[in-house]
Amino acid sequence: MEARTRPLTDALRDTRGRKGWSQRDVTARMKLTQAQLSRIESGAADVRLSTFVELARLLDLEPVLVPRTALSGVNAIIRELEANQDARSVRGAANTLAQILRHYRQSYPKAPELDALEEKIRELQAIEPLFRTPVALTELLDITDELQNRVGETGSNWTGPVHKAVVRLTDLRNALVHQAPANERPAYTLDDED
């Protein structure tokens, strides 16, 4: 496929990743095989326009023709929207983790594992602006989903999943806090001229 269509297929793949959907999740909703979707996302398939539109709409995207003169303004609006969506997703995950914490606190009010989870939730809220990559957001949502799926467990079985979530949240926090800034510039430069 031509390089001119690459941004379109990249947008489909990136949006699917931000939603946390696997290729199988998408193909289960469409009349495509996983291999076909993989070829579309990699640019190896020349996809029909109707298939492209259907796939885009499934991912909550709308293909629109925009005059080139308006493209920079449209891109700025899209970047702002995506940043707001990521922030809402982080807040949603933090709220879900807080609900899980409250659920466990009713049965185990003094558990140190829950104190650690509570600290990680506070840290998440503090570093919300650092969630700039789909990978980080997907990891957070995966941690939240995994813990939420284990909420019903009682006895000593509940501590393992909570501990694992705390470790993964710590790793995610460390990766985000220590990542290099996107547009790092030196504080000053030396002039070459004397």
N, C-alpha and C positions, 0 to 999 in steps of 0.2 A: 504494500500500500504506500502511497506517496507520503512524503514528509508533511505535506500541507494538511493531511487529515489526522496526523499524529496527535495534535492537541485535542481533537474531539474524542479519540479513543482513550487518551490519557485521562480526560475529564470523566468519562464513564467509569474507568477503573478506580480513579481516586475517590469519586463519589460513593461507589460501592464500598470501598475500604472505610471511608468516614462513617458510613452507616453501620459498619461492622458486619456486613453481609459477605458470605462466601460466594464463590461462583455457583455452588449448588443451590444456595438460597435464591439466587436470581433465576437460574434455569428452572427451578421448581415452579416459578410463577410465569414462565414464558415457554413458548414452543421451540426451545433451543436445547442442544446438548451442552454439557460442560465443555467439551472440546471445541464446539463452535464459538461459545462465549470467549474461551481462552484465545482463539485465533482472532476474534474481533478486538479484544482488549490489547493484544500484542501488535495489531496492525497487519497481521498476516492474511486477513480475509477482507474482501471487498464487499461490505455489507450493503444490503438494499436499504434505501431511504426509509421505507415503512418499518423495517426491523429496527433501524437506528432510532427512529422516533418512538417506537414502542418501548425500547430498552431505556431510552432517556426518561420517558414519562414514568416508567416503573421506579426509577431512581429519583423521582421528584425534580427532574430537570425539564426544561422546555426549550427545544431548539428554536432559535429566533435569528432572523437575518437582521444585522445591525449595520447602519452606515459606518464606514471606516472612520469618519470624522467624530463619531460618538463613541468609538470603541474604548478609548482610554477612560472616559467617564463611566461607562458600563462596567469595565473591569474593576474600577475603584469601588463601585457599589457592591459588586459581587464579593470582593475581598472583605469588605466591611460586614456583609451579611454572613459570610463563612466564619469570620472571627466571632460574631455574636452567637452563631449556632454552636460553635465549639464551646464557648463559655457556658451556654445553656446546658449542653451535654455534661460538662464537668459539674455544674451545680446540681443537675439531676442525679448524677452518680453519687455525689456527696450526700444528697438528701436520702437516696436509697440506702446508703451505708449507715446513715444516722437512724433510719427506721429499723434496720437490722440490729444496730447497737441497742436501741430502746427495747426491742423484743428480747434480746439476751439479758439486758440489765434487770428485767422483771424477775427472772429466775436466778441470776447470778450477779447480784449487785456489787460485790467486792472483787470480782475476777480481774486479775492483772492483765489478762489478754484483752479485755474490753477497755481498760484504761489505754492500752497501746493503740487499739483501734480508734478510740476517741481522739487521741493525739494525731493520728494519721489523717483523720477527717478534717481536723483544724488545719493541718499543713496543706491538704488538698485545696482548701478554700483560699489559703494564702498564696498559692502558686498557680492559681487558675490561669493567669495570662501566659504562662509558659507552655501551655498545651497548644503548640503551633503545628504539630505534625499529626497526620492521621494515625500513625503508628502508636503514639503516646495515648491518644484518645481511645483507640481500639483496645489497648492494653488495660486502661482504666475500666472500660465497659466490660471487658472480659473478667477482670477481678471481681467487679460488682455482681455480674451475673452468676459467676461460680459460687460466690458466697451466698447469694440470695437463694440459689437452688439447694443449699444445704441447711437453710434456716430451721427446718422442721426437726433436725436431729437433736436428740436429748442426751443426757448423761455425759460421759466424758468424750463422746464423739464430736461435740460441737467445738472443742478447743482447737483441734487440728486444722479445720478449715479457716478459723479466725486467725490462728497463728500464720498460716500460709498467706492469707490475704494481707496481713500486716507486713510480712517480709516482702511480698511483691509490691505493695504500696511504697515501702521504704526504698526498694530498688528503683521504682519508677520516679519517685521524688528525687532521688540522688541523680538519676540520669538527666532529668529536666533541669535541676538547679545547676548542674555542672556542665551543661551543654554550652558550646560556644555561641555567642550572640550572632544573629543572622547577618547583620551588617557591621561587623566590628571594624572600627576605625581607630587609628592611634590618637591619643590625646593631643599630640603636637607632632610637627614634622620639622626637620632641620632643612634649611635652605641650602641648596648646592652652591649658590653664589656667595662670594665673600663680600 
